[in-house]
Amino acid sequence: MSVAGWIVVGVLAWVAVALVVAVLVGRMVRLRDRQVPEDPFPRPAPPPEQDPSWPHPGGRAPRTPEPRRPRR
């Protein structure tokens, strides 16, 4: 067999192995997704704001404070 023939055989083998790996990875992902419920439990609604000026002027809600950074 010529060099070009071996190159073709190598490319075809690589494609076949890639397809098998892709199918196996796809099956693993589908099996993992079956374990996760589609509709998570509903979260309780946050309590309504007691401030009569809600929503704030300008239609913007107050910013959530940044989490504290650990001290060095």
N, C-alpha and C positions, 0 to 999 in steps of 0.2 A: 504494500500500500504506500502511496506517495505521502509526502509531508502534508500536502493540502488535505488529503483524506483523513489523516490523523487529527488535523486541526478541526475539521468538520465533526468528527466523532467526539472530540473533546468538548466542543461547543454544545453539541446535542446532549451529551451527558451532563454538562453543567446546567443546561436549561431544565432537564428532567429532574435533577436533584433540587434545583431552585423551586420548581413547581411542587414537589413533595413537601419541602420545608414550608412553603407558603400555605399549603392546605393544612398541614399539622398546626401551624401557628393560628390559622383562622379557626380551626376547631377548638383549640385551647381558649381562644378569646370568647367564642360563643358559649362554651361550657362555663366559663367564669361569669359571663353576663347573665346566665340563667340563675346563678346563685344570688344575685343582687335583686331585691324586689324593685319592681318598676315604680310603684307608688309608695314613697316613703310615708311614714306616719305623719299626719298633719301637725304642724307646729302651732302652739297656742299663739293667738294674735297678741301683739304688744298692746299694753293698756293705752287707751286714748289719752292724749295730752290734756292736762288740767288747765293749762294756760289758755285764757280766752283769746289771746292774740294768735293762736295757732290757726292756720299756717303763718309763719313769720312774714313780715312785710317783704315784698320783693319775691315771694314765692320760693325762697331758698330755705332749706332746713339747716339747723346748726351743724357744724362739723363735728364728727366724732373725734374725741381726743386721740392723739397718737399713742400707741403703747409705749411704756417706759423702756428705755434701753438699759441693759445691765451695766452696773458700774465696773470700771476696769481696775 
